[in-house]
Amino acid sequence: LPPGTFKGRTAFITGGGTGLGKGMALMLSQLGAAVAIVGRRQAVIEETAKELQGKTGNRVVGLS
């Protein structure tokens, strides 16, 4: 997909701290979406949110 495809959109990803969820969150953020990642382990979610936001420059929020 071209850059900016999801600009102005918000993606809600469950299980976003690791694995496939993290990969989907990264890709959607790279395509311009603001992303909310949700998971059971708050520490993992917060770390992943900071990592993804640093890589893409788009807003990534982590919630448990």
Backbone as CSV, one residue per row, in Angstrom:
resi,resn,N_x,N_y,N_z,CA_x,CA_y,CA_z,C_x,C_y,C_z
1,LEU,0.837,-1.183,0.000,0.000,0.000,0.000,0.877,1.240,0.000
2,PRO,0.433,2.322,-0.591,1.240,3.541,-0.636,1.299,4.229,0.723
3,PRO,2.392,4.964,0.982,2.501,5.712,2.240,1.308,6.654,2.407
4,GLY,0.864,6.798,3.654,-0.250,7.684,3.944,-1.621,7.078,3.725
5,THR,-1.679,5.802,3.376,-2.959,5.144,3.119,-3.916,5.276,4.304
6,PHE,-3.392,5.186,5.522,-4.240,5.225,6.709,-4.102,6.531,7.487
7,LYS,-3.612,7.570,6.853,-3.482,8.869,7.514,-4.862,9.366,7.950
8,GLY,-4.949,9.843,9.192,-6.225,10.314,9.726,-7.106,9.206,10.263
9,ARG,-6.622,7.977,10.252,-7.381,6.824,10.751,-6.754,6.327,12.042
10,THR,-7.523,5.578,12.826,-7.027,4.968,14.052,-7.226,3.465,13.961
11,ALA,-6.180,2.718,14.289,-6.251,1.259,14.305,-6.222,0.784,15.753
12,PHE,-7.054,-0.185,16.081,-7.129,-0.783,17.411,-6.673,-2.224,17.271
13,ILE,-5.520,-2.548,17.869,-4.920,-3.875,17.712,-4.909,-4.605,19.056
14,THR,-5.557,-5.759,19.126,-5.492,-6.572,20.335,-4.292,-7.502,20.220
15,GLY,-3.656,-7.777,21.346,-2.463,-8.606,21.325,-1.323,-7.902,20.618
16,GLY,-1.251,-6.586,20.759,-0.285,-5.795,19.999,1.095,-5.677,20.592
17,GLY,1.339,-6.299,21.728,2.645,-6.171,22.366,3.734,-7.015,21.735
18,THR,3.367,-8.117,21.118,4.346,-9.041,20.546,3.775,-9.703,19.289
19,GLY,4.616,-10.404,18.613,4.196,-11.262,17.506,3.459,-10.580,16.376
20,LEU,2.414,-11.256,15.898,1.641,-10.758,14.759,0.986,-9.413,15.038
21,GLY,0.463,-9.242,16.250,-0.171,-7.973,16.598,0.806,-6.816,16.530
22,LYS,2.016,-7.046,17.014,3.053,-6.011,16.951,3.400,-5.697,15.503
23,GLY,3.499,-6.712,14.686,3.801,-6.522,13.266,2.717,-5.733,12.548
24,MET,1.461,-6.039,12.857,0.351,-5.307,12.245,0.336,-3.858,12.714
25,ALA,0.603,-3.650,14.003,0.638,-2.286,14.549,1.740,-1.473,13.882
26,LEU,2.893,-2.077,13.687,4.008,-1.397,13.034,3.636,-1.022,11.601
27,MET,3.097,-1.950,10.854,2.755,-1.688,9.456,1.693,-0.594,9.334
28,LEU,0.654,-0.664,10.151,-0.399,0.344,10.085,0.122,1.720,10.482
29,SER,1.009,1.757,11.470,1.609,3.028,11.874,2.498,3.581,10.762
30,GLN,3.244,2.716,10.104,4.086,3.149,8.989,3.241,3.710,7.842
31,LEU,2.006,3.236,7.725,1.102,3.699,6.670,0.289,4.917,7.097
32,GLY,0.606,5.470,8.280,0.021,6.730,8.695,-1.039,6.681,9.772
33,ALA,-1.432,5.503,10.223,-2.491,5.404,11.228,-1.974,5.728,12.625
34,ALA,-2.842,6.322,13.430,-2.611,6.361,14.872,-3.010,4.970,15.354
35,VAL,-2.267,4.408,16.301,-2.507,3.021,16.688,-2.688,2.906,18.199
36,ALA,-3.694,2.127,18.592,-3.884,1.747,19.992,-3.619,0.249,20.064
37,ILE,-2.639,-0.128,20.883,-2.354,-1.556,21.065,-2.814,-1.956,22.467
38,VAL,-3.403,-3.143,22.555,-3.962,-3.614,23.804,-3.451,-5.019,24.076
39,GLY,-3.168,-5.295,25.344,-2.713,-6.622,25.727,-2.826,-6.815,27.224
40,ARG,-2.469,-7.992,27.692,-2.593,-8.328,29.109,-1.461,-7.765,29.952
41,ARG,-0.266,-7.664,29.390,0.911,-7.262,30.173,1.250,-5.794,29.910
42,GLN,0.918,-4.930,30.864,1.078,-3.490,30.699,2.513,-3.100,30.363
43,ALA,3.496,-3.697,31.031,4.897,-3.336,30.785,5.299,-3.621,29.337
44,VAL,4.876,-4.748,28.806,5.196,-5.119,27.427,4.514,-4.157,26.460
45,ILE,3.265,-3.853,26.725,2.502,-2.950,25.859,3.131,-1.561,25.825
46,GLU,3.496,-1.039,26.990,4.104,0.294,27.054,5.428,0.338,26.297
47,GLU,6.249,-0.697,26.482,7.543,-0.764,25.796,7.353,-0.817,24.275
48,THR,6.423,-1.632,23.831,6.151,-1.753,22.401,5.623,-0.447,21.824
49,ALA,4.735,0.217,22.558,4.179,1.489,22.084,5.292,2.521,21.890
50,LYS,6.201,2.620,22.843,7.320,3.563,22.722,8.208,3.204,21.531
51,GLU,8.484,1.918,21.374,9.325,1.452,20.275,8.706,1.804,18.916
52,LEU,7.427,1.490,18.740,6.763,1.727,17.461,6.634,3.219,17.168
53,GLN,6.315,3.994,18.180,6.187,5.435,17.982,7.535,6.036,17.593
54,GLY,8.608,5.540,18.201,9.940,6.011,17.845,10.331,5.658,16.419
55,LYS,9.907,4.483,15.958,10.238,4.045,14.601,9.449,4.789,13.533
56,THR,8.190,5.102,13.822,7.321,5.641,12.784,7.003,7.128,12.931
57,GLY,7.117,7.644,14.140,6.774,9.041,14.373,5.283,9.297,14.502
58,ASN,4.473,8.254,14.373,3.027,8.385,14.528,2.648,8.011,15.952
59,ARG,1.477,8.461,16.387,1.031,8.209,17.742,0.686,6.728,17.923
60,VAL,1.271,6.144,18.995,0.966,4.766,19.369,0.691,4.766,20.873
61,VAL,-0.484,4.288,21.257,-0.898,4.258,22.653,-1.022,2.805,23.082
62,GLY,-0.501,2.489,24.269,-0.590,1.135,24.798,-1.514,1.067,25.993
63,LEU,-2.428,0.119,25.999,-3.396,-0.066,27.083,-3.472,-1.533,27.476
64,SER,-3.727,-1.762,28.776,-3.923,-3.161,29.191,-5.286,-3.313,29.832
